[in-house]
Amino acid sequence: MPDMPTGEFWKDLKPIENSFRPDALPEVYLSKVATDDDRYYVPFTETVGSRPLWINVKDNSWADILRAKEAGLVNRHYHPHEVFAYTISGKWGYLERPWTATAGDFVYEAPGEGHTLVAYDSGEPMKTFFIVKGPLVWLDENGEADGFFDVHDYIKMCREHYEKVGIGADYVNSLFR
């Protein structure tokens, strides 16, 4: 139940009855997603974790909070599809780019952009909300393709972690839309 209105101009509006279309799934609502509870961050690399928020198998897409508690690194990769990022806290960037993102910064990654994501030691964890469309293509030190990571790999990784930490592998299913 949402908060009851007090003096808002819309306080007497009646909610829509039967607001879901046939076969529609409800929204994914998760409170306080940028938590510091380590159990929710699936190790993505040795220094960076990912908290899944939404997963779309059909479109090979997901949304997550990427977190590094100190200096961190996500291996070199490129995206054949676009990626969106909004920085919640900390500092991060790409070794190949002239900027460093801090709280409140937005980044749009065009398809085909290769980069090495790094998180800086900044006195607070780097937490960034990402929407990833399509796979990550891992790159070697010369920028040549060296493997890939897609939504199916992400789901498997998340299920294994959540089972191990006691949240349960089935938690991941609640994020599918």
C-alpha positions as CSV (number, residue, x, y, z in Angstrom):
1,M,0.0,0.0,0.0
2,P,1.5,3.4,-0.9
3,D,1.6,6.2,1.6
4,M,-1.7,7.9,2.2
5,P,-1.9,11.4,0.7
6,T,-2.1,14.3,3.1
7,G,-2.7,17.6,1.3
8,E,-1.7,16.6,-2.3
9,F,-4.0,17.9,-5.0
10,W,-4.7,14.3,-6.2
11,K,-5.6,12.9,-2.8
12,D,-9.2,12.0,-3.8
13,L,-8.3,10.1,-7.0
14,K,-9.3,6.5,-6.9
15,P,-6.7,3.9,-8.1
16,I,-7.4,2.0,-11.3
17,E,-9.2,-1.3,-10.7
18,N,-7.7,-4.3,-12.5
19,S,-4.7,-2.2,-13.6
20,F,-2.8,-5.1,-15.1
21,R,-3.6,-6.3,-18.6
22,P,-4.2,-10.0,-19.0
23,D,-1.0,-12.0,-18.5
24,A,1.0,-8.9,-17.5
25,L,3.5,-9.2,-14.7
26,P,3.8,-6.7,-11.9
27,E,6.7,-4.3,-11.8
28,V,9.9,-5.2,-10.0
29,Y,10.0,-3.1,-6.9
30,L,13.2,-3.4,-4.7
31,S,13.8,-1.1,-1.8
32,K,17.2,0.4,-1.0
33,V,18.9,-1.3,-3.9
34,A,22.3,0.4,-3.3
35,T,22.6,-1.5,0.0
36,D,25.9,-2.2,1.7
37,D,24.8,-5.8,2.4
38,D,27.5,-7.9,0.7
39,R,25.2,-10.9,0.2
40,Y,23.4,-9.0,-2.6
41,Y,26.5,-8.3,-4.7
42,V,27.5,-11.2,-6.9
43,P,31.3,-11.2,-7.5
44,F,31.8,-10.2,-11.1
45,T,35.5,-10.0,-10.8
46,E,37.8,-10.2,-7.8
47,T,37.2,-6.6,-6.9
48,V,33.8,-5.7,-8.3
49,G,30.3,-7.0,-7.5
50,S,27.0,-6.8,-9.3
51,R,23.6,-6.6,-7.7
52,P,21.0,-7.6,-10.3
53,L,17.8,-5.6,-10.3
54,W,16.0,-6.7,-13.5
55,I,16.8,-9.4,-16.0
56,N,15.3,-9.8,-19.5
57,V,16.3,-13.1,-21.1
58,K,14.5,-12.4,-24.4
59,D,16.5,-9.3,-25.1
60,N,19.7,-10.4,-23.4
61,S,19.6,-7.4,-21.1
62,W,19.9,-6.6,-17.4
63,A,20.0,-3.8,-14.9
64,D,22.3,-3.8,-11.9
65,I,24.2,-1.9,-9.3
66,L,27.9,-2.4,-9.9
67,R,29.9,-1.9,-6.7
68,A,33.6,-1.8,-5.8
69,K,34.4,-1.2,-2.1
70,E,37.9,0.0,-3.0
71,A,40.0,0.1,-6.2
72,G,38.4,-2.2,-8.7
73,L,38.6,-3.5,-12.2
74,V,36.3,-5.1,-14.7
75,N,38.2,-6.8,-17.5
76,R,38.5,-5.2,-20.9
77,H,35.4,-5.6,-23.0
78,Y,33.2,-4.0,-25.6
79,H,29.4,-4.0,-26.0
80,P,27.8,-4.7,-29.3
81,H,24.7,-2.8,-28.0
82,E,24.2,0.3,-25.9
83,V,24.8,0.6,-22.2
84,F,23.5,3.3,-19.8
85,A,25.1,4.2,-16.4
86,Y,24.2,6.5,-13.5
87,T,26.8,7.0,-10.8
88,I,25.4,6.8,-7.2
89,S,28.7,7.1,-5.3
90,G,32.4,6.8,-5.6
91,K,34.5,7.3,-8.7
92,W,35.0,5.2,-11.8
93,G,36.0,5.5,-15.4
94,Y,37.5,3.8,-18.4
95,L,41.2,3.8,-19.0
96,E,40.5,4.7,-22.6
97,R,38.4,7.8,-21.9
98,P,39.3,11.4,-20.6
99,W,36.6,11.5,-17.9
100,T,36.0,10.2,-14.4
101,A,32.4,9.7,-13.2
102,T,31.3,10.7,-9.7
103,A,28.0,10.8,-7.9
104,G,25.3,12.2,-10.2
105,D,27.1,11.6,-13.5
106,F,25.4,9.8,-16.4
107,V,27.2,7.8,-19.1
108,Y,25.8,6.6,-22.4
109,E,28.0,3.9,-24.1
110,A,27.5,3.7,-27.8
111,P,27.5,0.2,-29.4
112,G,30.9,-1.1,-30.3
113,E,32.9,0.9,-27.7
114,G,35.8,-1.0,-26.1
115,H,37.0,-0.1,-22.6
116,T,38.6,-1.1,-19.3
117,L,36.3,-0.2,-16.4
118,V,38.2,0.9,-13.3
119,A,37.0,2.0,-9.9
120,Y,39.1,4.5,-7.9
121,D,39.9,4.5,-4.2
122,S,37.8,7.5,-3.1
123,G,36.8,7.1,0.5
124,E,33.4,5.6,-0.4
125,P,32.4,2.6,-2.5
126,M,31.8,3.0,-6.2
127,K,28.2,2.2,-6.9
128,T,26.8,2.7,-10.3
129,F,23.4,1.8,-11.8
130,F,23.9,0.1,-15.2
131,I,21.4,-1.0,-17.9
132,V,23.3,-3.5,-20.1
133,K,21.8,-4.5,-23.4
134,G,23.4,-7.5,-25.1
135,P,26.5,-9.4,-24.2
136,L,29.9,-8.2,-23.1
137,V,32.7,-9.3,-25.4
138,W,35.9,-9.8,-23.5
139,L,39.0,-8.4,-25.0
140,D,42.7,-9.3,-24.7
141,E,45.4,-6.8,-24.1
142,N,45.5,-6.0,-27.8
143,G,41.7,-5.4,-28.0
144,E,41.0,-8.7,-29.8
145,A,37.9,-10.7,-28.8
146,D,38.7,-13.3,-26.2
147,G,35.3,-14.6,-25.1
148,F,31.9,-13.3,-24.1
149,F,29.5,-12.9,-21.2
150,D,25.7,-12.9,-21.8
151,V,22.5,-12.8,-19.8
152,H,22.6,-16.6,-19.4
153,D,26.1,-16.5,-17.9
154,Y,24.9,-13.6,-15.6
155,I,21.9,-15.7,-14.4
156,K,24.0,-18.7,-13.7
157,M,26.6,-16.6,-11.8
158,C,23.8,-14.9,-9.7
159,R,22.0,-18.1,-8.9
160,E,25.2,-19.8,-7.7
161,H,26.1,-16.8,-5.5
162,Y,22.6,-16.4,-4.0
163,E,22.4,-20.1,-3.2
164,K,25.9,-19.9,-1.5
165,V,25.0,-16.9,0.7
166,G,21.6,-18.2,1.8
167,I,19.3,-15.9,-0.2
168,G,18.5,-18.8,-2.5
169,A,19.0,-19.4,-6.2
170,D,15.3,-18.8,-6.9
171,Y,15.6,-15.2,-5.9
172,V,16.9,-14.5,-9.4
173,N,13.6,-15.7,-10.9
174,S,11.8,-12.8,-9.2
175,L,13.8,-10.4,-11.3
176,F,12.8,-11.8,-14.7
177,R,10.5,-9.6,-16.8
